[in-house]
Amino acid sequence: MIRCPSCESTESALLERVHFGAGQAADRRECAICGEQWMVPVDTQAEGDVESIELRDDDAAASGEAPDESDGVEEWFR
């Protein structure tokens, strides 16, 4: 949770992401309560990485039941 350094409010908006090069960046935020602006460092190395993917059958998920037959995806991940 990001808090305003001035009034400790959690209501803020992202104004822009500033890139400094070499994988370094910071988000410039503005407090919705007092108007204070500050920078928050961000990890640009983690952007775009996918840690997991949820696989599901949309028809079966909508009805609340498991799919009847395997499409081979489960075996591919084993």
C-alpha positions as CSV (number, residue, x, y, z in Angstrom):
1,M,0.0,0.0,0.0
2,I,1.4,3.4,-1.0
3,R,0.9,6.2,1.5
4,C,1.4,9.9,1.1
5,P,4.5,11.0,2.9
6,S,2.8,14.2,4.0
7,C,-0.7,13.2,5.2
8,E,-0.5,9.4,5.3
9,S,-3.5,9.1,2.9
10,T,-3.7,6.0,0.7
11,E,-5.6,7.8,-2.0
12,S,-3.1,8.7,-4.7
13,A,-2.9,8.7,-8.5
14,L,-0.1,7.7,-10.7
15,L,1.0,10.7,-12.8
16,E,3.9,9.2,-14.8
17,R,6.6,6.6,-14.9
18,V,10.1,8.1,-15.2
19,H,12.8,5.9,-16.6
20,F,16.4,6.6,-15.6
21,G,18.0,4.0,-17.8
22,A,19.8,0.7,-17.0
23,G,16.5,-0.8,-15.7
24,Q,15.8,1.9,-13.1
25,A,12.5,3.7,-13.0
26,A,10.2,5.5,-10.5
27,D,6.5,6.3,-10.5
28,R,5.6,9.9,-9.8
29,R,2.4,9.9,-7.6
30,E,0.1,12.7,-6.4
31,C,-2.0,12.6,-3.2
32,A,-5.8,13.0,-3.8
33,I,-6.2,14.6,-0.4
34,C,-3.4,17.1,0.0
35,G,-1.9,17.3,-3.5
36,E,1.6,16.3,-2.4
37,Q,3.7,14.7,-5.2
38,W,6.5,12.1,-4.6
39,M,8.5,9.4,-6.4
40,V,8.3,5.7,-5.7
41,P,11.0,3.4,-7.1
42,V,9.8,0.5,-9.2
43,D,11.4,-2.7,-10.3
44,T,11.4,-2.6,-14.1
45,Q,13.1,-6.0,-14.4
46,A,9.9,-7.8,-13.3
47,E,7.7,-6.2,-15.9
48,G,6.5,-8.6,-18.5
49,D,7.4,-11.7,-16.7
50,V,4.7,-14.3,-16.3
51,E,4.8,-16.3,-13.1
52,S,1.8,-18.5,-13.7
53,I,-1.1,-19.0,-16.1
54,E,-4.5,-20.2,-15.0
55,L,-5.9,-22.8,-17.5
56,R,-9.6,-23.5,-17.5
57,D,-12.4,-24.6,-19.8
58,D,-14.7,-21.6,-20.1
59,D,-17.8,-23.7,-20.7
60,A,-17.1,-26.0,-17.8
61,A,-16.2,-23.0,-15.5
62,A,-19.4,-21.3,-16.3
63,S,-21.5,-24.4,-15.4
64,G,-19.3,-25.2,-12.4
65,E,-18.3,-28.6,-13.5
66,A,-15.0,-30.1,-14.6
67,P,-14.4,-30.8,-18.3
68,D,-15.2,-34.4,-19.4
69,E,-12.1,-35.0,-21.5
70,S,-8.5,-33.8,-21.3
71,D,-7.2,-31.6,-24.1
72,G,-3.5,-32.7,-23.5
73,V,-2.5,-29.5,-21.7
74,E,-2.3,-31.2,-18.3
75,E,0.1,-33.8,-19.7
76,W,2.2,-31.2,-21.4
77,F,2.9,-29.4,-18.0
78,R,3.9,-32.7,-16.3
